[in-house]
Amino acid sequence: MARLTPSPKQEETLQHIRDFIAEKGYSPTVAELAKLASVNENAVQDRINALDRKGLITRTCGAGRTIRPVD
């Protein structure tokens, strides 16, 4: 199944995830992503959920710092 295309806001969040991992070597938290995007955590959580549904990231629910882009 082909992965779906992210919306512009989802793409922004995906790029923040990639950049954060490249810089720090580990995944960002939802709070860190919210700060990077200047939005609230609920907005970022919605974007992360959408990216997950679209197969563009992987994550382990209930565990911190597990958001990873699928490349």
DRENTORKOL-3810 file (N, C-alpha, C; in nm, 4 decimals):
REM DRENTORKOL-3810
@n.u->0.0842; n.v->-0.1186; n.w->0.0000; ca.u->0.0000; ca.v->0.0000; ca.w->0.0000; c.u->0.0884; c.v->0.1246; c.w->0.0000
@n.u->0.0598; n.v->0.2172; n.w->-0.0882; ca.u->0.1383; ca.v->0.3399; ca.w->-0.0976; c.u->0.1068; c.v->0.4320; c.w->0.0200
@n.u->0.2101; n.v->0.5004; n.w->0.0647; ca.u->0.1880; ca.v->0.5967; ca.w->0.1728; c.u->0.1162; c.v->0.7190; c.w->0.1175
@n.u->0.0386; n.v->0.7805; n.w->0.2023; ca.u->-0.0372; ca.v->0.8993; ca.w->0.1645; c.u->0.0497; c.v->1.0237; c.w->0.1799
@n.u->0.0136; n.v->1.1275; n.w->0.1085; ca.u->0.0865; ca.v->1.2536; ca.w->0.1125; c.u->0.0438; c.v->1.3351; c.w->0.2345
@n.u->0.1399; n.v->1.3903; n.w->0.3088; ca.u->0.1033; ca.v->1.4726; ca.w->0.4247; c.u->0.0538; c.v->1.6098; c.w->0.3820
@n.u->-0.0292; n.v->1.6697; n.w->0.4669; ca.u->-0.0709; ca.v->1.8080; ca.w->0.4461; c.u->0.0498; c.v->1.8978; c.w->0.4726
@n.u->0.0433; n.v->2.0249; n.w->0.4357; ca.u->0.1560; ca.v->2.1147; ca.w->0.4641; c.u->0.1927; c.v->2.1199; c.w->0.6131
@n.u->0.0951; n.v->2.1231; n.w->0.7017; ca.u->0.1228; ca.v->2.1268; ca.w->0.8466; c.u->0.1850; c.v->1.9953; c.w->0.8930
@n.u->0.1355; n.v->1.8844; n.w->0.8394; ca.u->0.1936; ca.v->1.7552; ca.w->0.8740; c.u->0.3367; c.v->1.7443; c.w->0.8215
@n.u->0.3604; n.v->1.7948; n.w->0.7015; ca.u->0.4960; ca.v->1.7944; ca.w->0.6451; c.u->0.5901; c.v->1.8777; c.w->0.7310
@n.u->0.5419; n.v->1.9910; n.w->0.7801; ca.u->0.6215; ca.v->2.0756; ca.w->0.8692; c.u->0.6608; c.v->1.9968; c.w->0.9950
@n.u->0.5652; n.v->1.9269; n.w->1.0534; ca.u->0.5932; ca.v->1.8478; ca.w->1.1730; c.u->0.6906; c.v->1.7347; c.w->1.1413
@n.u->0.6725; n.v->1.6699; n.w->1.0290; ca.u->0.7635; ca.v->1.5634; ca.w->0.9872; c.u->0.9056; c.v->1.6174; c.w->0.9711
@n.u->0.9183; n.v->1.7357; n.w->0.9137; ca.u->1.0512; ca.v->1.7963; ca.w->0.8979; c.u->1.1105; c.v->1.8331; c.w->1.0335
@n.u->1.0278; n.v->1.8818; n.w->1.1247; ca.u->1.0766; ca.v->1.9100; ca.w->1.2600; c.u->1.1290; c.v->1.7829; c.w->1.3265
@n.u->1.0592; n.v->1.6723; n.w->1.3068; ca.u->1.1043; ca.v->1.5447; ca.w->1.3632; c.u->1.2398; c.v->1.5066; c.w->1.3044
@n.u->1.2515; n.v->1.5142; n.w->1.1730; ca.u->1.3786; ca.v->1.4795; ca.w->1.1062; c.u->1.4925; c.v->1.5696; c.w->1.1545
@n.u->1.4675; n.v->1.6999; n.w->1.1581; ca.u->1.5706; ca.v->1.7945; ca.w->1.1988; c.u->1.6134; c.v->1.7716; c.w->1.3433
@n.u->1.5171; n.v->1.7481; n.w->1.4306; ca.u->1.5457; ca.v->1.7261; ca.w->1.5725; c.u->1.6330; c.v->1.6022; c.w->1.5898
@n.u->1.5966; n.v->1.4935; n.w->1.5225; ca.u->1.6745; ca.v->1.3697; ca.w->1.5332; c.u->1.8145; c.v->1.3903; c.w->1.4768
@n.u->1.8256; n.v->1.4614; n.w->1.3660; ca.u->1.9569; ca.v->1.4873; ca.w->1.3059; c.u->2.0454; c.v->1.5686; c.w->1.4001
@n.u->1.9857; n.v->1.6631; n.w->1.4703; ca.u->2.0621; ca.v->1.7504; ca.w->1.5601; c.u->2.0940; c.v->1.6842; c.w->1.6933
@n.u->1.9956; n.v->1.6163; n.w->1.7523; ca.u->2.0117; ca.v->1.5655; ca.w->1.8889; c.u->2.0434; c.v->1.4163; c.w->1.8969
@n.u->2.0058; n.v->1.3418; n.w->1.7939; ca.u->2.0304; ca.v->1.1984; ca.w->1.7952; c.u->1.9202; c.v->1.1161; c.w->1.8586
@n.u->1.8118; n.v->1.1799; n.w->1.8978; ca.u->1.6969; ca.v->1.1099; ca.w->1.9549; c.u->1.5693; c.v->1.1839; c.w->1.9165
@n.u->1.4561; n.v->1.1166; n.w->1.9334; ca.u->1.3275; ca.v->1.1715; ca.w->1.8917; c.u->1.2789; c.v->1.2832; c.w->1.9834
@n.u->1.2041; n.v->1.3780; n.w->1.9276; ca.u->1.1465; ca.v->1.4852; ca.w->2.0098; c.u->1.0224; c.v->1.4381; c.w->2.0839
@n.u->0.9874; n.v->1.5091; n.w->2.1885; ca.u->0.8609; ca.v->1.4879; ca.w->2.2573; c.u->0.7535; c.v->1.5716; c.w->2.1875
@n.u->0.6294; n.v->1.5450; n.w->2.2213; ca.u->0.5189; ca.v->1.6255; ca.w->2.1671; c.u->0.5362; c.v->1.7714; c.w->2.2103
@n.u->0.5757; n.v->1.7923; n.w->2.3349; ca.u->0.5964; ca.v->1.9295; ca.w->2.3840; c.u->0.7051; c.v->2.0012; c.w->2.3054
@n.u->0.8127; n.v->1.9320; n.w->2.2745; ca.u->0.9212; ca.v->1.9939; ca.w->2.1972; c.u->0.8748; c.v->2.0263; c.w->2.0553
@n.u->0.7970; n.v->1.9373; n.w->1.9949; ca.u->0.7447; ca.v->1.9644; ca.w->1.8611; c.u->0.6484; c.v->2.0823; c.w->1.8620
@n.u->0.5670; n.v->2.0912; n.w->1.9667; ca.u->0.4735; ca.v->2.2036; ca.w->1.9782; c.u->0.5502; c.v->2.3355; c.w->1.9872
@n.u->0.6569; n.v->2.3364; n.w->2.0645; ca.u->0.7380; ca.v->2.4573; ca.w->2.0780; c.u->0.8016; c.v->2.4952; c.w->1.9441
@n.u->0.8532; n.v->2.3974; n.w->1.8723; ca.u->0.9148; ca.v->2.4244; ca.w->1.7423; c.u->0.8156; c.v->2.4824; c.w->1.6424
@n.u->0.6905; n.v->2.4362; n.w->1.6491; ca.u->0.5875; ca.v->2.4819; ca.w->1.5549; c.u->0.5077; c.v->2.6010; c.w->1.6063
@n.u->0.5336; n.v->2.6410; n.w->1.7300; ca.u->0.4590; ca.v->2.7510; ca.w->1.7927; c.u->0.3083; c.v->2.7245; c.w->1.7938
@n.u->0.2735; n.v->2.6016; n.w->1.8285; ca.u->0.1328; ca.v->2.5632; ca.w->1.8421; c.u->0.1170; c.v->2.4855; c.w->1.9727
@n.u->-0.0076; n.v->2.4552; n.w->2.0097; ca.u->-0.0271; ca.v->2.3797; ca.w->2.1332; c.u->-0.0044; c.v->2.2304; c.w->2.1096
@n.u->0.0116; n.v->2.1574; n.w->2.2188; ca.u->0.0419; ca.v->2.0149; ca.w->2.2100; c.u->-0.0697; c.v->1.9347; c.w->2.1444
@n.u->-0.1952; n.v->1.9771; n.w->2.1625; ca.u->-0.3063; ca.v->1.9065; ca.w->2.0985; c.u->-0.2959; c.v->1.9124; c.w->1.9464
@n.u->-0.2564; n.v->2.0269; n.w->1.8933; ca.u->-0.2405; ca.v->2.0407; ca.w->1.7481; c.u->-0.1313; c.v->1.9474; c.w->1.6971
@n.u->-0.0203; n.v->1.9420; n.w->1.7698; ca.u->0.0891; ca.v->1.8535; ca.w->1.7295; c.u->0.0465; c.v->1.7078; c.w->1.7410
@n.u->-0.0255; n.v->1.6744; n.w->1.8461; ca.u->-0.0715; ca.v->1.5359; ca.w->1.8622; c.u->-0.1620; c.v->1.4951; c.w->1.7465
@n.u->-0.2478; n.v->1.5861; n.w->1.7024; ca.u->-0.3332; ca.v->1.5579; ca.w->1.5866; c.u->-0.2490; c.v->1.5324; c.w->1.4618
@n.u->-0.1460; n.v->1.6129; n.w->1.4427; ca.u->-0.0571; ca.v->1.5954; ca.w->1.3268; c.u->0.0160; c.v->1.4622; c.w->1.3354
@n.u->0.0658; n.v->1.4273; n.w->1.4542; ca.u->0.1374; ca.v->1.3007; ca.w->1.4728; c.u->0.0439; c.v->1.1830; c.w->1.4457
@n.u->-0.0777; n.v->1.1909; n.w->1.4955; ca.u->-0.1750; ca.v->1.0841; ca.w->1.4705; c.u->-0.2005; c.v->1.0672; c.w->1.3214
@n.u->-0.2127; n.v->1.1787; n.w->1.2504; ca.u->-0.2362; ca.v->1.1740; ca.w->1.1060; c.u->-0.1148; c.v->1.1153; c.w->1.0335
@n.u->0.0049; n.v->1.1565; n.w->1.0726; ca.u->0.1266; ca.v->1.1022; ca.w->1.0110; c.u->0.1373; c.v->0.9524; c.w->1.0352
@n.u->0.0988; n.v->0.9088; n.w->1.1526; ca.u->0.0998; ca.v->0.7663; ca.w->1.1854; c.u->-0.0009; c.v->0.6907; c.w->1.0978
@n.u->-0.1218; n.v->0.7421; n.w->1.0874; ca.u->-0.2246; ca.v->0.6781; ca.w->1.0036; c.u->-0.1797; c.v->0.6693; c.w->0.8581
@n.u->-0.1056; n.v->0.7690; n.w->0.8126; ca.u->-0.0590; ca.v->0.7725; ca.w->0.6742; c.u->0.0663; c.v->0.6889; c.w->0.6520
@n.u->0.1201; n.v->0.6304; n.w->0.7578; ca.u->0.2383; ca.v->0.5460; ca.w->0.7447; c.u->0.3677; c.v->0.6223; c.w->0.7262
@n.u->0.3696; n.v->0.7487; n.w->0.7674; ca.u->0.4878; ca.v->0.8319; ca.w->0.7482; c.u->0.5798; c.v->0.8360; c.w->0.8698
@n.u->0.5303; n.v->0.7885; n.w->0.9832; ca.u->0.6127; ca.v->0.7783; ca.w->1.1039; c.u->0.5816; c.v->0.6457; c.w->1.1727
@n.u->0.6722; n.v->0.6076; n.w->1.2606; ca.u->0.6470; ca.v->0.4965; ca.w->1.3521; c.u->0.6606; c.v->0.5518; c.w->1.4921
@n.u->0.5948; n.v->0.4875; n.w->1.5867; ca.u->0.6043; ca.v->0.5281; ca.w->1.7260; c.u->0.5546; c.v->0.4143; c.w->1.8131
@n.u->0.5931; n.v->0.4195; n.w->1.9385; ca.u->0.5473; ca.v->0.3221; ca.w->2.0362; c.u->0.4604; c.v->0.3976; c.w->2.1349
@n.u->0.3318; n.v->0.3670; n.w->2.1344; ca.u->0.2397; ca.v->0.4345; ca.w->2.2254; c.u->0.2765; c.v->0.4057; c.w->2.3698
@n.u->0.2704; n.v->0.5081; n.w->2.4521; ca.u->0.3003; ca.v->0.4940; ca.w->2.5934; c.u->0.4477; c.v->0.5048; c.w->2.6270
@n.u->0.5322; n.v->0.5166; n.w->2.5262; ca.u->0.6758; ca.v->0.5312; ca.w->2.5506; c.u->0.7217; c.v->0.6645; c.w->2.4948
@n.u->0.8128; n.v->0.7282; n.w->2.5644; ca.u->0.8622; ca.v->0.8591; ca.w->2.5220; c.u->0.9717; c.v->0.8504; c.w->2.4180
@n.u->0.9805; n.v->0.9523; n.w->2.3384; ca.u->1.0860; ca.v->0.9695; ca.w->2.2386; c.u->1.0994; c.v->0.8523; c.w->2.1424
@n.u->0.9856; n.v->0.8064; n.w->2.0905; ca.u->0.9889; ca.v->0.6940; ca.w->1.9956; c.u->0.9381; c.v->0.7325; c.w->1.8564
@n.u->0.9084; n.v->0.8593; n.w->1.8337; ca.u->0.8586; ca.v->0.9032; ca.w->1.7023; c.u->0.9740; c.v->0.9020; c.w->1.6033
@n.u->0.9580; n.v->0.8274; n.w->1.4951; ca.u->1.0607; ca.v->0.8175; ca.w->1.3926; c.u->0.9981; c.v->0.8275; c.w->1.2545
@n.u->1.0595; n.v->0.9035; n.w->1.1638; ca.u->1.0070; ca.v->0.9075; ca.w->1.0278; c.u->1.0333; c.v->0.7760; c.w->0.9560
@n.u->0.9454; n.v->0.7395; n.w->0.8664; ca.u->0.9641; ca.v->0.6222; ca.w->0.7822; c.u->1.0186; c.v->0.6749; c.w->0.6507
@n.u->1.1402; n.v->0.6348; n.w->0.6176; ca.u->1.2008; ca.v->0.6847; ca.w->0.4935; c.u->1.2178; c.v->0.5772; c.w->0.3899
END
